[in-house]
Amino acid sequence: MIITTSGQVAGRSIVRTIGLVTGNTIRARHVGQDTIAWVKKLVGGEIEEYTSLLADARKEAVERMVKEAEKQGANAIIAVRLATAEIMQGASEILAYGTAVVLE
C-alpha cells in the first residue's frame, strides 16, 4: 500500500478513484502519566509519555485507514491527512483520512 500526502504518485497513473477512507482511535491519558507530565512541565523538556501516546494513536489510526482501503481494493491512499479533536477532558480522537485509489 502506497500512502502519500500528495494528490498523486510520481510515475504512476490513477486508474480508479475509490473514495474517502478513514481510520480513527480515541485515547485517554493515564493518571500516572499525568503526574509524571506535571512534574516535567515544571522542570521543562519533552514529555515522552505523551509523545509516545500520540505516536501510537497516529499509527493505529493510519493502520485502520489502510485496512479500510484494502477491503475496497485500493493499492494506494493519496491526499492523506491527520486530525485531532478533544472528545472530553483527557481523551482525544486521532483521525486519519485520505482518498483510496487504484494505481496502474
KAMOMO-V491700 format. One record per backbone hydrogen bond with DSSP energy under -0.5 kcal/mol. NH is the residue of the N-H (numbers start at 1). CO is the residue of the C=O. E is the energy in kcal/mol with one decimal. If there is no record, write none. Layout:
NH|CO|E, NH|CO|E
//
This chain:
2|75|-1.8, 4|77|-2.4, 12|9|-2.2, 15|13|-0.6, 15|102|-2.7, 16|102|-1.4, 18|16|-0.6, 18|100|-2.5, 19|100|-1.7, 21|98|-2.4, 23|96|-2.1, 25|94|-1.7, 27|92|-2.7, 29|90|-2.6, 34|30|-2.3, 35|31|-1.8, 36|32|-1.9, 37|33|-2.8, 38|34|-2.4, 39|35|-1.9, 40|36|-2.4, 41|37|-2.3, 42|38|-1.3, 43|39|-1.6, 44|40|-3.6, 48|46|-1.0, 50|47|-0.9, 51|47|-2.0, 52|48|-2.8, 53|49|-1.8, 54|50|-2.6, 55|51|-2.3, 56|52|-2.5, 57|53|-1.9, 58|54|-2.6, 59|55|-2.3, 60|56|-2.3, 61|57|-2.3, 62|58|-2.5, 63|59|-2.4, 64|60|-2.2, 65|61|-2.0, 66|62|-2.6, 67|63|-2.2, 68|64|-1.9, 69|65|-2.2, 70|66|-2.8, 71|67|-2.2, 72|68|-1.1, 73|70|-1.6, 74|69|-2.4, 75|101|-1.9, 76|101|-1.4, 77|2|-2.9, 78|99|-2.7, 79|6|-3.0, 80|4|-2.2, 81|97|-2.8, 83|95|-2.6, 85|93|-1.8, 87|85|-0.6, 87|91|-2.0, 88|91|-1.5, 91|88|-2.6, 92|27|-2.6, 93|85|-3.2, 94|25|-2.7, 95|83|-3.1, 96|23|-3.3, 97|81|-2.4, 98|21|-1.9, 99|78|-2.9, 100|19|-3.4, 100|98|-0.6, 101|76|-2.6, 102|16|-2.7, 103|101|-0.5, 104|13|-2.5
//
